[in-house]
Amino acid sequence: MENIQTNLQPAASAAELQFDLGTFEGFSFRDQQAIDHILTAEEVVQWDHDANGEAEFWPSGDNAEVALVFTGRSAVTASELVALDALLQELGDDSTGNFLRIHYAVSCCGEDLADLARDEIEDLPIQIWEGTSFLDLRKEAAFELFELYYPEEYRVWEQSHCDGLIFDPDQFLDSPGFSVEEVTLGDRKALIVATQ
């Protein structure tokens, strides 16, 4: 009997989250009212719909990255939180960059969070810049992408002493070759640029 209990313990702890996914608000359909306290992501995952009644949950906003992944959704399920946590584990950490990549895959590519794998996230044709100002991020991204995709033209532009040879970062990023998304995460900003 001890062997059976030992074998069952890892399965029970398998649903435990490895990362802090913030807190959630909820609505109880049994009581037809908002749940009177904020729940942790772990409590959402462990919620017993039979014992506690059917309920739905959504990010409370204290974790901007988690809220971003679930933007546009009316509710978040326990299985989605487990899938997000597992994907972050596959990616190696819960960095803002990983959340931004997951957001892009789900929101812009229409991928299902439960089906996403590390390879799919790593193969996305995007680059990310993080900072505090969209103006600075757009300028930095434009110059880096100009140098990356047009190295000869960049070299000519950089070495030119002609005042009339102007590079417009906004015009460059708004060209049909790129898709740009500006993301606000509290007081932080991020720029996601996808190549078309």
N, C-alpha and C positions, 0 to 999 in steps of 0.2 A: 504494500500500500504506500509506503514511503516513496518508492520509485515513481509511482503514478503522480503523487502530489508534486514531487520535484520536477517532473516533466511538464506538469500543467502550469507551474509558476511562470516560466518564461513567456508562455502564450498570453497570460494575463497581463504581463508587463509590456508586451509588444505594442499595445495601444498607447503607451505613455509617450508623450511628446518629448523630443530632445531639445527643441528650441522654444524660446519664449515668443508665442504668437499673439501676445497682447490679451486684452479683455474683450468681452462681448456683452451686448444687451440682448434681451430675449423677450419673447411673447408667449404666454401660456394659453393654449387653446382650451384647456380644461377650465381654467379660471376666467378666460376671456379678458385678460388684462396683461399688462407688462409684468415681467418677472421683477420683483421688488429689489433685486440686488444685481450688481455687475458680476459676471461669471468669468473665470479664467478660461483659456482655451482648453485646458485639461478638463475642467468641469463640463464644458460643452461636449467634448469627446466622450466623457463618462456618463452623460445624461441618459437616464433610463426612461424612455418614452412610455413604457407600460406602467411603471411605478409612479413617475412624476407627471405623466400626462404629455400629450403631444405639444411640442414647442418649436419655435424657430428662433434663429439667432443671427446677429449681424455684428460686425466689428464696432466697438465703442469709439474708436478713433485714436486710442492711445498708442497704437503701433501703426504709423503711417504706411509702412511697407505692406503690411497685411491688408489694410484697408484698400490700398491700391490694387492688389491682386484681385480683390473681390468687388471692385468698383462696378456699378451698374447692376449688381445682383441684389435681389430683395432679401435673400437669406443665405446663410452658409451652413453646410451640413458637417456633421462630425467626420464623415468619410473624406470630405474635401480637406479638412484640417489635417487629418492623418496623411493624406496624399501630399499636401504641401510640405509637411514636416519631413516625410520620407524623401521627397525630391530635393529639399535643402540638404538632407544628409548625403544624398548621392553627389550633390554639387560640392560638398565639403564644408559649407558654412552658411550662415544666414546673413551674409553681407547685403548691403543695399543693391549692389550690382546684380546679385542673383535674383533678388525680388523683382528688379526692373526687367530682367530677361524673362522671368516667369510671367510677369504682367504682359509683356509684349507678345509672348507665345499665346496666352489665353485671350487677350483683348484684341490684338491686331491680326493674329493668324487663326483665331477661332479654335485653338486646340483645347481639348478636354483635360483639365488638371489631373484627373485620375489616370489618364493614359500617357502623360508626359514622361519622358525619360531624359536622363542627363545628356545623352548624345544629341537629342533634338534641341535642347537648350543651347548646348555648346556650338551647334552648327548654324544657329540663327545668324543671318547676314546683318548684324547690327553692331554698332559701337556706342559706348555710353560715356558721357562726361558728367561729372558731378561738381557742384560748387554752390555759390550763393547768389549768382546773378545770371539770368538767361542771356543778357547782352554779352557778358564775358564768355559764357559757355559756347554761344553761337560763333563768336569770333575765333575761339580756340579750336572748335571742331572744324570750322571752315578751312582754316590754315593747315591743320593737320591732314584733312582729307584732300585738299588741293595738292599738298606735297606727296601724299600717298598715291593718289590716282593719276596725277599729271606731273610727274617728277621733272621732266624737261621744261615744261612751261613754268613750273614753280621756280626752278633754278634761274631761268631767264628773268622772271619777275623780280626775284630776290636780288639779282646782281644788277638790275637796271637802275640807272641814275636819272631816268626820265620821269619827271613829275606827272606826266600824262598817263602813265601806265598804272591804272588803279585796279585793285582787287576788291570787289564788294562781297563781304562774307554772306550777307543776307541773300543777295541775288544768287550766289553760288549754291547755298543750301536749299534755296527754293526751286532749284532746277529740277527737271523731271527725273534726274538720276538718283535723287534722294527722297526719302520720306522722313520727316522730322516730327518728333513728339516732345513737347515740353511738359515735364512732370514736376509738380510741387509736392514736397514731402515735409510738411511743417515749414520751418525756416530754411530748409535746404531745397536746392533745385537740381534737376537732372535733365539731360538732353539725350534722347535716344535717336540715333540716326541709322536708318536702314538703307542699304543700297538696293536700288530697283533692278 
